[in-house]
């Protein structure tokens, strides 16, 4: 997500992707220091760097969609 993107529009796009059969999606939002995790058939999960879930934010699993894949999120920058 870039500074010029609107969160609501990107969330709508992600829901369209899920409706089209995408099984896993991550939206990284550096402005709010959070990651939205979309898994087909499940409620959206939000991990925020400012919450107790900080340790959970640092690694995002590919789950059953991409077994053994892990995305390391060390920190957010707004370059």
HULINVEN-V480464 format. One record per residue. SS is DSSP state (A for helix, B for strand, O for the rest). PSI is psi in whole degrees, -180 to 180 (999 if undefined). D_LAST is the distance of its C-alpha to the last C-alpha in Angstrom with 2 decimals. Layout:
BEGIN
SS;PSI;D_LAST
SS;PSI;D_LAST
END
This chain:
BEGIN
O;129;11.68
O;171;9.32
O;-31;9.35
O;-12;12.43
O;146;14.28
O;126;17.17
A;-47;17.84
A;-40;21.56
A;-42;21.43
A;-37;19.51
A;-41;21.99
A;-43;24.82
A;-43;23.67
A;-40;23.53
A;-36;27.03
A;-43;28.20
A;-43;27.10
A;-40;29.06
A;-31;32.01
O;-3;31.95
O;1;32.35
O;134;28.93
O;-23;29.57
B;134;26.18
B;142;22.73
B;133;19.54
B;113;16.96
B;125;13.82
B;91;12.59
O;-29;9.63
O;-41;10.68
O;3;14.12
O;51;13.46
B;163;15.98
B;133;17.27
B;128;20.08
B;123;22.62
B;122;25.11
B;133;28.33
O;127;31.16
O;5;33.94
O;160;32.12
O;149;30.44
O;138;26.65
B;136;25.37
B;125;22.44
B;128;21.03
B;135;19.12
O;-21;17.59
O;7;19.44
O;-178;22.76
O;-14;25.40
O;16;24.03
A;-45;21.21
A;-28;23.09
A;-21;23.45
A;-28;19.75
O;-24;19.13
B;127;21.24
B;125;21.74
B;144;25.06
O;-6;26.04
O;-146;29.29
O;-19;32.27
O;-44;30.25
O;75;28.67
O;141;30.85
O;1;29.58
O;132;25.96
B;130;23.44
B;120;19.67
B;121;18.27
O;95;15.39
O;-41;14.97
O;163;12.15
O;140;9.31
O;154;5.81
O;63;3.81
O;999;0.00
END
